Amino acid sequence: MQKLFISIILIFGSFLALNAQNRPKIVVGIVIDQMRYDYLYRYYESYGDDGFKRLLNGGFSYENTMINYLPTYTAVGHASIYTGTVPSIHGIAGNGFIRQKTGEWVNNVEDITRYAVGIDSTANAGKCSPKNLLTTTITDELKLATDFNSIVMGIAIKDRAAILPAGHTANAAYWFCSKSGKWLTSSFYMKKLPNWLKEHNEKTVFPKKVDNTPQGNTITFEMAYLALENEAFGKDSIPDFLTLSFSSPDIIGHNHGVHSEEIKDCYISLDKELGEFLKYLDKKFGKEEYLLFLTADHGCAHNAAFLDSNKINSGIFYEFEILKNLNDYLKKKFKKDDIVLSLNNYQVNFNYPNIQKIPHEKLIDACIEFLEDLPSVHYAVEQKKIAQAPIPQVIKECIINGYNREYSGEIQIILKPAYYALGGGYVVSTHGSWNPYDSHIPFILYGEGIKSGKSTQQVYITDIAATLAELLKIQKPNGCIGRPVYE
C-alpha cells in the first residue's frame, strides 16, 4: 500500500513538473503537402488577413528552412518533421522502398498484420501502422512525458500523412478512402470507430475524387473540427497534440502544375479556411493557450514543357524506359537479364539473385557510365563511397542523410536542375530532388509564447521537432539530429 501511495505521489509530481512551465493546452501541427516556400508570397495579395497573413505577421517565420536529405517525398517529409531526423536513421526511405536483401517492395506504412476499421475490414487501405518508422516522434515523446495522458491524433487524406506524424503511441490516426468515400483507421489503433466518426461517415456522402479538389482541404478541416469537439482536447493542464496534413495541394500540383490557376485557387481557398480554423482555435482554447506550427513535406518543380517554352533548361527522366535501356546495356556486358530491379527513389536497386557472379565493382562502374551519359543526369554516385565523390558538399550531405542501408539502392542518381523523373501514370510535374524548388519549405511558429518575427538563418526540416521539444520542455525524439532554433 505504501509503494502504491509513493507511486501515485511520483506520478502526480511528474504532472506538476510538466505543467510548472507555461505550456499550451494543445499543439496543432499543420503540414501542407507540396507547399513550396514561395507560395507564402506568390499569392500574398490574394490572401485574406486571417490565414497565412495572420501567421506571417503574428508568428515567427523561418524564411530559409531547407530539407537536408534525399528523396524529397511525402512519407519522408512527414517522418522527418516529427522525428527530427533523416531517412538514414528513421527508416522511411521513400513513399515506398525496396528491402534490398529480398527485393521486396515495402509501402511506407504497410502492415499486413492489421485490418481496416470503418470500411470493409479486408481492404488494403486499412492494413497500416507506423511499424516501419524506427524512431520516436515528438508526439510519442509528449505521450512519454505525460505518462501517456496526452491526447495525440493524426488526420489527413493520405494514410502516411496521418500515421507517421501521430507516431507509435497515438490515440488515433484517421485517413480517407477514396474508393469508399469514407474516413477510416487501422486495427493498430482501435477495434471500431468512435460514434462521432461513424455517424459522420453514415450521414455524409463524399465525392470519391474529392482529394483532387480544394474540397479535400475542406473535409480535412471538417474532421479536425469533429475531433476537437468530440474528444477531450484541451480539457486539462496536460498538453495534447493534433496533427493535420492537407494532401489535396499535392494532388492538384501533380495534376495541374506549379504555375496553374488550379493551384492558385487551391491556396486562396485554403487560406480562407485556415483563417476560420484559427478563429475557432481562439474561441475554443483561447488565443494564448495553443501552439501551432505550419510547414510542408516538400515542394515541387515547374512543368518541364512550361520552362522549356520560357527558354529555361529542363527535361524529364523517363524512369521505366531508362530502366529497360540500362538492363539491355548491362545484359550485353554481363550476359544476365534484369540486373537492375528498379530506379525507384532516383536510385539503382539491384536484383541481387541475378548478380551473384558479376564482379561488383565492374557492375557499379558500368551503371554509372551508362547513367552519366544520359542528357538528364548530372551525377551518378555510389552511395557507400559518397565521401570520395567529386560533387558539391550540400548534395553529398543530402545523399548521406537519405541513405538507409536496408532500403536504399547502391547508386544515387542526381538529375540536372529542372529535370525530374516520371514513371507510370501521367503527371504535369513532380518532386524528389535536392534542388530548392523541392527542398525550400515554409516553417512558421504561432501562438503561446511565440513572438512575431522572421529569420533568414538557414534551418532544416529536422530542427522542427527539436524546437517543439524545447518549447514543450520534453525530450527530443530518440533519433533526433536537429537543434532548437527558437530562443
N, C-alpha and C positions, 0 to 999 in steps of 0.2 A: 504493500500500500504506500509505503514511504517512497519507494522508487517511482511509482506511478505519479505521486504528487510532485516529485522533483522533475520528472519528465514534462508534466504539464506546465510547471513554472518555467522551464527552459524553453519550451515551445512558445509560450506567451511572451517570454523575454525576447525571443528572436523576432516576433512580430513587432514589439515595441522598438527594437533596434532598427528594423527595416523602415519603420514609419517615423523615426525620430527626425529624419530629414524631410524637407518638403518634397513630396513625390506626387505625381499626377494620379488621379483616380483611374485613369485609363491612358494607355498608349495606343494610338492609331497609326499603323504603318500603311502608307499608300504607295504601291508600285504601279506605274503606268507602263504597260508593255509596249516597247518600241518607241518610247518618248525621247527623241533627240533633245539635247540641251537647248538648241536654238528655237524649239517650239515655244519656250517661255516668252520669247521676244518677237518671233516672226509674226505671231498673231496678237501681240500685246494690245494694239489699238482696238482690236475686235473683242477683247475680253471685257467683262464687267468688272466692278470694283470688289466683288465679294469672293471670287475664286482664286485664280492664280495670282492676281494683283494683290489680294489681301495677304497671301502667303509671302510674296516677294517683298512687300512693303512693311509687313508686320513681323515677319520671321527673319531667320538668318539663312542666307543663301550661299552655298559653296559653288561659285561660278566655274570652278575648274576641277570638277570631280571626274575622275577617269577610271575606266575598267583596266585592270592590270593583269589580265590573263587571256588565253585563247581556249576555246572559241567563245565569241560573244553571242550566246544563245539564251533563250528564256529560262530553262531549268537551271542553267549555270548561274545566271544573274540572280535569280531568286534565292538560290542556295548561298551564294556569296554575300549578298546583302545581309542575310540573317545569321550567317555563321561567322562573318568577319574573316573568312579565309578563302582559299583558291581551290580549283579542282584537284590539284596535286594532293591536297590534304582532305577536303570534304568528300571527294569521290564522285561528285556529279560532273562527269567529264563532257556532257553534251545533253541535248534533249533525249538522245538515245546513244548508246555506245556499244562497242564490241568487247566482250570478255576475251582478251587476247589468247588465253590458253586454249579455249574451246571453240572460238569463232561464234559463240552465241550472242545474238542481238539482245540487248537489255534496254527496255524502256526505263527512263529515269526514276519513275515512281511505281514501276510494276511490282506486284506482289501476288503471285498466283495462289497463295495460301488464304487470301482474303476474298470476300464476296461483296457484291453491290448491296447497298441499303437505300431504299427509296424508289428503286426501279427493279426490273427483273434481276433476281439475285445472281443469275448466271452471266449477266452482261459483263464484258471485259472492262467497261468503263469504271466499274467499281472494284476491280482487282488491283488495289493500290494501297500503298503505305509509304512512310518515309524510310523504310529499312535500308535503302541504298545510300542514304545520307550518313556518312561515317562520323560526323561530329555533332555536338550540340548546337542549338541556335540560341539567339538572345531570348527567344520565347521560352525555350527549355530552361535557361538559366534563371529567368524570372520565376518559373514554377519551382525550381530547386530552392531559390532564395526565400520563398514564402511557404515552404513545406507543402507545395502543390495546392495552395489555396487560391492562387490567382486563376482567373478565368482566361483561357487562351483559345482563340478561334481564328480559323482562316477561311476566307471567302473569295472565290474567283470563278470565272467561267472555265478556265483551264485547270485540270487536276493538279498539275505540278505547281501552279501558281497559288493554289490553296494549301497544298500539303506541305511543301518544303518550308515556307515561312512559318507555319504553325508548329513545326518541329515534331519531336517524338512523343512529347507529353501533353499535347493539346487536348482540350475537351472535345474539340470537333474541328473538322475541315469539310467544307461543302463546295461542290463544283457542279457545273451544268452539263447535262447530257443532251447534245443536240439531236440525237436520234429520237429520244422520247419527249423532248421539251420539258424535262423535269430536273429539279435540283436533287443531288444525291450525295451520299457519303460512302464510306467503306466500313466493313465489319471490324477493321482495326480500331475504330472509334466507338462504335455502338452497335446494338442489335436491331434497333428500329429508330426511325426519325422522330424528333420531338414533335408533339402535336401541332405546334405553331407552323412548322415547315410542312408537315403532312397536309394540313389544311390549305396552306398556300399552294402547294402542288396541285391539290384537287380542284381548287376554285379558279386557278389561273391557267390560261392556255397561252404558252409561249410559242412564238414562231420558231421553227426549227433552225432557221438561218439567222436568228437574232444576233449571233456573235459577229456577223459581218456588217453590222449597222451600229450607229450610236446608241440604239436601244439596248445593246449588250451592256453598255455602261449603266443605263437606267435600271435594268433588272439586277445588276450588281449592287447598286445603291439601295434598291428595294430590299435586298437580302440583308444588307448592313443595318437598315432601319429595323427590320423584323428581329434580327438577332439582338440588337441593343435594347429593344423594347421587351423582349420575351425572356432573355437571360439576365442574370443578376450583375451585369457590368456596372462598376462604379458604386455599388451599394454599401461598401465598407471602405476602410482605410487601406486595404491591400490592393496594390495596383493590378489592373487587368490589361490585356493586350488583344486588340483586334487587328488582324492583318487583312488588307484588302488589295486585290490586284485587278486592274482593269485591262482585260485581254483584247477587247474589240479594236483599240487603236493599232495593235499589231496586225490583226487580220485585215483590217481596212488598208493599212500601209502596204502589206504584201500584195493585195489585190489591185490597188489603185496608185501606189507610189507616193513618195515623199512630197512631190510638188503638185499634188492633186487637189481639186476642190473638195473631194470626199474627205481627205484627211483634215483639211481646214475646218470643214463643217463638224467633223468629229470632235475637234478640240474646242471649238466655240461652244458646242453643246455640253461637252464635259466640264468646261469652265463654269457654266451656269449651274449645273447640278452639283459641282464641288462647292460653289458658294452657298447653295441651300443646305448642303451637308454640314458645312462649318457653322452655319446659323443654328442648325439642330444640335450640334455638339455644345455650342454656347449655352443653349437653353437646357439641355439635358444634364450637363455636368458642371457648367459654369465656365466662363472664359479663361479663368486661370487654373482650371482643375484638370485639364487634359494636355497631353503632349502628342503632337502629330509630326510625322515626317513624310516627305514626298520625294520619291526618286524613281528611277527606271532600271530595267534589267539590261537594256542595250538600246542602241539607236537603229539607224537604217541607212543604206546607201541610196543615192539617187538612181533612177532608172538609167541603164546604160545608153539606150537609144536617145533619151532626153539629153543626156550630157553630150553625146556624140553630135546631136543636132545643134548644140551650142558650142561646138569646137573644143570640147574638153575630152581628153583621152579617157577611154573607158572600154569595157568589154565584159564578156561572160565566159566563165569556165564551165563547160558543159560536162558535168561530172560523169554521167553514165557513158557518154561517147568516149571520153578520155580514158575511163577505166578499161573499156574494151580495147582501145588502141594500145594502152600500156601493157595489157596482158598479151596482146598479139606480139608486141615488141619483145617482151620477156620470153615468150614461147620460142621465138627464133633463136634467142641466146641460150636458153637453158633447157629446151625440149620438154617443157611442162605446161599443162593447161591451168588456167585460173590461179595463177600465183598470187595475185592481189585480190583479196576478198571485197574490199570497199575503199572508197576515198572519202568516206563519211567524216565529218568534222574537219575537213581540209587536211586529212592525214592518210597516209598509206597504211592500210591494215592488211597484213599478210594472211594468206591461207596456209597456216603452219604445217598441216599434214602434207601439203604439196611441195614444201621447200626443204625437207629434211636433208636431202643430199646435195643441195645447192650451196656453194661457198657463200656465206652470209655477207661478207664484205663486198664481194663482187655483185651480189644481188642489190645491195643498198646503192652501190655506185651506179649500177645500170638504171635503177629507178630515178635517181637524182639526175642523171644525164638526160633521160627522156623528158622528165618534167621541166627542167630548166631550159629546154629547147622550145617549150611552148610559149607563144606570144603573151599569154595571160599570166605567166608565173614569174614572180620576182626572185624568190628564193625557194629552194627545197633543201631542208637540212635534217640530218639525223638527230633525233631527239636526245639520245644518250651522249652525243658529242657536241651538244649545243654550245658548250663553253668555248670550243675552238672555232666556232662558225664565224666567218667574217661578215657579220651583219650588225646593224645598229643595236646598242645596248637595250633600248626600250623595247624593241621587238624580241630580243633574246630573253628578257625578263618575262614577257608575256608567254613565251613558249615554255619556259621553265615552270612558271606558275600553273600553266594549264596541263602539263604532262602528268598523267597518272599511270603508273607502270602496269596496273591491271587492266585499264580500259582504253588507253591511248595507243594509236598506231606508232610505228617506229620512225616515220618520216613526216615532218610538218611542212605543209605547203603554204607559202605566203604569196598571195596574188599581188599584182601591181595595183597601185591606188585606183579606186573607182571600178575595179573588177570584182565580180562576185560569182559564186558557184550556183548553178541551177541543176537540180536533179529531176525527179519525176514530178509531173504536175506543172502548171503554169502560174508563175507569179510575176508581178511587174518589177519587184525589187526584193532584196533580202539583206541579211546582215551576217555577222560571224567573224569579222576581221578585227585587227588591232587598230585600224585607222580611226581618226577622230569622229567621223560620221557614225561609226558603230560604237565607239567607246567613250564618248563625251556625253555624260548624263547629268540631269538635274539632281540636286540634293538640297532640300530645304527643311530646316527645323522650325517648328512653330508651336507656341503655347506656353505651358507652365515653365517659368524660369528662363525662357529664351528671349534675349534682347534682339531687336531688329538690327540688321546689318548685312554686309556682304563681304566675301573674301575671295580674292583671286589666287590665293595659295593653292598649289596643287595638292589635292587629297584623292583618296582612292575609294572605290566601292567597298573595300574591306574595312575601311575606317568607320563605316556607319554603325555596325554592331558594337564596336569598341566605344564609340561615342555614346550610344544608348546605355551601355553598361555603366559608364561613368555618371551619366545623368540619373540613372536609377539606383546608383550605389550598389551594384551587384557584380558578380564575377563575369568576366568575358567568357564567351563560348570557348569550349575546350580545345579548339584548333585555331583560334583567332590569331591572326598576324597583324591586324590593323591596330591603329592607335587612336586614342580620343583626340578629336580635333576641335572641340568646343570648350572654351575656358570661361 
